[in-house]
């Protein structure tokens, strides 16, 4: 089961790599396949959602990028993560590096 859950996180990372290579159809498929797998683990889901937000921002779909980011922020609030946590840093990275005008 751990390998199955890890595959969800890996799909998010690979989706981001594909998006950076303009391979969006493959990136979107990985996002779709990985999200259901990773959802049961809130912290990992938050990180995955940040990667999803980056993919959609690279695709210039700021609406879906913003939705993923807001969901990640909600998870961070519910988990009461620290400001220097990996999830908080990923959220900041999306806000500053990908959705600058938001």
C-alpha positions as CSV (number, residue, x, y, z in Angstrom):
1,X,0.0,0.0,0.0
2,X,2.9,2.4,0.7
3,X,4.2,2.0,-2.9
4,X,0.7,2.7,-4.2
5,X,0.5,5.9,-2.2
6,X,4.0,6.9,-3.2
7,X,3.0,6.4,-6.8
8,X,0.4,9.3,-6.4
9,X,3.1,11.6,-5.1
10,X,5.5,10.6,-7.9
11,X,2.8,11.3,-10.5
12,X,2.5,14.8,-9.3
13,X,6.2,15.4,-9.7
14,X,6.3,13.8,-13.1
15,X,3.3,15.8,-14.2
16,X,5.2,19.0,-13.3
17,X,8.2,17.9,-15.3
18,X,6.0,17.1,-18.3
19,X,4.3,20.5,-18.0
20,X,7.7,22.2,-18.0
21,X,8.3,20.3,-21.3
22,X,4.9,21.5,-22.7
23,X,3.7,17.9,-22.6
24,X,0.4,18.9,-21.1
25,X,-1.9,16.0,-22.1
26,X,0.5,13.6,-20.3
27,X,0.8,16.0,-17.3
28,X,-3.0,16.3,-17.0
29,X,-3.4,12.5,-17.1
30,X,-0.9,12.0,-14.4
31,X,-2.6,14.7,-12.3
32,X,-6.0,12.9,-12.8
33,X,-4.5,9.5,-12.0
34,X,-2.5,10.6,-9.0
35,X,-5.0,12.8,-7.1
36,X,-7.3,10.1,-6.0
37,X,-4.4,8.0,-4.8
38,X,-2.9,10.7,-2.7
39,X,-6.1,12.3,-1.3
40,X,-6.2,10.0,1.8
41,X,-2.9,11.5,3.1
42,X,-3.7,15.2,3.8
43,X,-0.1,16.5,4.0
44,X,1.0,14.7,0.8
45,X,-2.3,15.8,-0.9
46,X,-1.4,19.4,-0.1
47,X,2.0,19.0,-1.7
48,X,0.4,17.3,-4.7
49,X,-2.1,20.1,-5.1
50,X,0.8,22.6,-5.2
51,X,2.3,20.7,-8.1
52,X,-1.1,20.6,-9.7
53,X,-1.4,24.3,-9.3
54,X,2.0,24.7,-11.0
55,X,1.0,22.5,-13.9
56,X,-2.2,24.5,-14.5
57,X,-0.3,27.8,-14.1
58,X,2.2,26.7,-16.7
59,X,-0.8,25.9,-19.0
60,X,-2.0,29.4,-18.3
61,X,-5.2,28.2,-16.6
62,X,-5.1,30.4,-13.6
63,X,-8.6,29.5,-12.5
64,X,-7.7,25.8,-11.9
65,X,-4.3,26.7,-10.6
66,X,-5.9,29.0,-8.0
67,X,-8.5,26.3,-7.1
68,X,-5.7,23.8,-6.4
69,X,-3.7,26.4,-4.4
70,X,-6.7,27.3,-2.3
71,X,-7.3,23.6,-1.6
72,X,-3.7,23.2,-0.5
73,X,-3.9,26.3,1.7
74,X,-7.1,24.8,3.3
75,X,-5.2,21.6,4.1
76,X,-2.3,23.5,5.5
77,X,-4.6,25.4,7.8
78,X,-6.4,22.3,8.9
79,X,-3.1,20.5,9.7
80,X,-1.7,23.7,11.3
81,X,1.5,23.4,9.5
82,X,4.4,25.7,10.4
83,X,5.5,28.6,8.2
84,X,8.8,26.9,7.5
85,X,7.2,23.5,6.6
86,X,7.6,22.0,3.2
87,X,3.9,22.5,2.4
88,X,4.0,26.2,3.5
89,X,7.1,26.7,1.3
90,X,5.5,25.0,-1.7
91,X,2.4,27.2,-1.3
92,X,4.6,30.3,-1.2
93,X,6.5,29.1,-4.2
94,X,3.2,28.8,-6.2
95,X,2.0,32.2,-5.1
96,X,5.2,34.0,-5.9
97,X,6.6,32.0,-8.8
98,X,3.6,30.9,-10.7
99,X,0.6,33.1,-9.8
100,X,2.3,36.4,-9.4
101,X,-0.6,38.5,-10.4
102,X,-3.1,36.9,-8.1
